[in-house]
Amino acid sequence: MARLLIKGAEEALGTDTAGAKIFSNAKLVRVVNTNAAAQLVTLVEAVGGSVIGSFTLASGDSVELEKEPLNGIFAADATVKASPIGYTQ
């Protein structure tokens, strides 16, 4: 059975590409929407870089987002939070 590893503190996401977070070069990040409304989450090539893609995260939902180490993540609202994670056997 795999176990979830928390690799860093939960942080509020920035709200634009300049405020994107890379989470210490993490490749796997848990993103949770604590807002009462759905929020757009965006993945960028690097902090301040071009958009790779985005998705809408429903209120109260979470996802595990796989990314490249220097990719940044930001959201439409700072109530979307994230933390770097990993798995172990």
Secondary structure, DSSP 8 states (H G I E B T S, - for coil): --EEEE-S--EE-BSSGGG-B-TTT-SEEEEEE-SSS-EEEEEESSTT--EEEEEEE-TT-EEEEE--TT-EEEESSTTEEEEEEEEE-
